[in-house]
């Protein structure tokens, strides 16, 4: 069994993570109407799955964690000589699956060359190689099913304390101890990075870069 327990505990200050509003029994067209009615510069994330729409309003610890995990990925890719296309919270619409997600972060790494320099079209392009979600408070959406059915090969979840890594195998996610994208990196490194960044973000950046260069 894969252990998810962190070696470095991450205290989560109050208020915790996110505020959420859930709407049910919405058709795909109803979901699109709600999305179009919201401000273009909204600070919310929308997740739609088979009639359920969850509107998430991230709070400080959510945004802090999501940004730092993105930074962690960027540093690893940079130092390991990987190309990367960052999708951020781009809406991942799959009308045919009756699902749509706006993750905290999404990346093309293995398939970066296929989508470099142009707008991604999920009807013809592969899904992002790696998707990240920070869910500190309870979510009504089954994110494993959501991104698994979209065919996302690797999914990271962080709940403010524990980092879980999932790899898509035979159409379902399996928890694994190391990222398939960054197999050199033990889980302890993210926990150490986040703990250091709470005191010094630049210090965390320098320490991670030095560690990767020592591999």
C-alpha positions in Angstrom: 0.0 0.0 0.0 1.3 3.5 -0.9 1.9 5.7 2.1 0.6 9.2 1.9 1.8 10.4 5.3 4.1 13.4 5.0 7.4 13.5 6.9 7.1 17.2 7.4 3.7 18.3 8.8 2.1 21.3 7.2 0.0 23.4 9.7 -3.1 24.9 8.0 -4.1 28.2 9.4 -7.8 29.3 9.6 -9.8 30.1 7.6 -9.2 26.9 5.8 -8.6 26.7 2.1 -11.7 27.4 0.1 -15.3 28.5 0.1 -17.6 26.5 -2.2 -21.0 26.8 -3.7 -22.6 23.8 -5.4 -25.4 23.9 -8.0 -27.1 20.6 -9.0 -29.2 19.3 -11.9 -27.6 21.7 -14.4 -27.4 20.7 -18.1 -24.2 21.4 -20.0 -25.9 24.4 -21.6 -26.9 25.6 -18.1 -23.3 25.2 -16.9 -22.1 27.3 -19.9 -24.7 30.0 -19.2 -23.5 30.3 -15.6 -19.9 30.5 -16.7 -20.6 33.1 -19.3 -22.5 35.2 -16.7 -19.5 35.5 -14.4 -16.9 38.2 -14.7 -14.0 37.4 -17.1 -11.5 38.4 -14.3 -13.3 36.2 -11.7 -11.2 34.7 -8.9 -13.1 31.5 -8.8 -12.7 27.9 -10.2 -15.6 26.1 -11.9 -15.8 22.3 -11.9 -18.7 20.6 -13.7 -19.4 16.9 -13.7 -22.6 15.3 -15.0 -25.0 18.0 -13.7 -23.1 19.2 -10.7 -21.4 22.5 -10.8 -19.0 23.4 -8.0 -17.9 27.1 -7.7 -14.7 27.3 -5.6 -13.4 30.6 -4.1 -9.8 30.0 -3.1 -8.6 31.6 0.1 -5.0 32.6 1.0 -3.6 29.1 2.0 -5.1 27.6 -1.1 -3.5 30.2 -3.4 -0.2 30.1 -1.5 0.0 26.3 -1.8 -1.1 26.1 -5.4 1.4 28.8 -6.5 4.3 27.1 -4.6 3.5 23.6 -6.0 3.5 25.2 -9.5 6.9 26.8 -8.7 8.1 23.4 -7.5 7.2 21.8 -10.8 8.7 24.7 -12.8 12.0 24.5 -11.0 12.2 20.7 -11.4 11.5 20.9 -15.1 13.9 23.8 -15.6 16.8 22.2 -13.7 16.2 18.7 -15.3 16.2 20.3 -18.8 12.6 19.6 -19.6 10.4 21.7 -21.9 7.0 22.7 -20.4 3.8 24.4 -21.6 2.0 25.8 -18.6 -1.8 25.8 -18.9 -2.5 27.3 -15.5 -6.3 27.2 -14.7 -7.3 27.0 -18.3 -10.8 25.5 -18.6 -10.6 21.9 -19.7 -14.0 21.4 -21.5 -15.0 17.9 -22.5 -18.6 18.3 -23.6 -18.7 14.7 -24.9 -17.9 13.5 -21.4 -20.3 16.0 -19.8 -17.4 17.3 -17.7 -15.3 20.4 -17.4 -12.5 21.4 -15.0 -10.5 24.4 -14.0 -7.6 22.9 -12.1 -5.1 24.9 -10.0 -2.4 24.0 -12.6 -2.0 21.9 -15.7 1.1 21.2 -17.7 2.2 19.7 -21.0 5.7 18.1 -20.4 6.0 14.8 -22.2 3.6 16.1 -25.0 4.9 19.7 -24.9 6.2 19.5 -28.5 2.8 18.5 -29.8 1.1 21.7 -28.5 4.0 24.2 -28.4 3.3 27.7 -29.8 -0.4 27.3 -30.3 -3.8 27.1 -28.5 -4.7 23.7 -27.3 -7.9 22.0 -28.6 -8.8 19.1 -26.4 -11.1 17.7 -29.1 -8.0 16.8 -31.1 -5.0 17.3 -28.7 -4.1 15.0 -25.9 -5.0 16.2 -22.3 -2.4 17.8 -20.2 0.3 15.5 -18.9 0.0 16.7 -15.3 -2.8 18.3 -13.4 -2.6 19.7 -9.9 -5.5 20.4 -7.5 -5.4 21.9 -4.1 -8.5 20.8 -2.1 -8.2 21.7 1.5 -11.9 21.7 2.3 -14.4 19.1 1.1 -15.3 18.9 -2.6 -18.5 17.3 -3.9 -16.8 16.5 -7.2 -14.9 13.2 -7.7 -11.7 14.7 -9.1 -10.1 11.3 -9.7 -13.0 10.3 -11.9 -13.1 13.7 -13.6 -9.5 13.8 -14.7 -9.3 10.1 -15.2 -12.0 10.1 -17.7 -10.3 13.0 -19.4 -7.3 10.8 -19.8 -4.9 13.0 -17.8 -1.9 10.7 -17.2 -0.7 12.1 -13.9 -2.7 13.9 -11.1 -1.4 15.6 -8.0 -3.7 16.4 -5.0 -2.7 18.4 -2.0 -5.0 19.0 1.0 -2.9 21.4 3.0 -1.0 18.6 4.7 -0.6 15.5 2.4 0.6 15.3 -1.2 -0.9 12.4 -3.2 0.4 11.4 -6.6 -1.9 9.4 -8.9 -0.9 7.7 -12.2 -3.5 6.7 -14.7 -3.3 2.9 -15.3 -5.9 1.0 -17.4 -8.4 3.9 -17.2 -8.2 4.4 -13.4 -5.8 6.3 -11.1 -3.5 4.4 -8.8 -1.7 6.1 -6.0 2.1 5.9 -6.3 5.0 7.0 -4.2 6.9 9.0 -6.8 5.9 11.1 -9.8 6.2 9.4 -13.1 7.3 12.7 -14.5 9.9 13.3 -11.8 10.9 9.9 -10.6 14.1 11.2 -9.0 12.1 13.3 -6.5 11.0 11.8 -3.2 7.8 13.1 -1.6 9.9 14.6 1.2 11.2 17.3 -1.2 7.8 19.0 -1.7 7.1 19.0 2.0 10.5 20.5 2.7 10.0 23.0 -0.1 6.6 24.1 1.3 7.9 24.3 4.9 10.9 26.4 3.9 8.8 28.7 1.7 6.5 29.6 4.6 9.6 31.4 6.0 11.5 32.3 2.8 10.2 31.6 -0.7 13.6 32.6 -2.2 15.3 30.3 0.2 13.1 27.4 -0.8 13.8 28.2 -4.4 17.6 28.2 -3.9 17.6 25.0 -1.8 15.5 23.0 -4.3 17.7 24.1 -7.2 20.9 23.2 -5.4 19.4 19.8 -4.5 18.4 19.0 -8.1 21.8 20.0 -9.4 23.4 17.6 -6.9 21.6 14.6 -8.4 
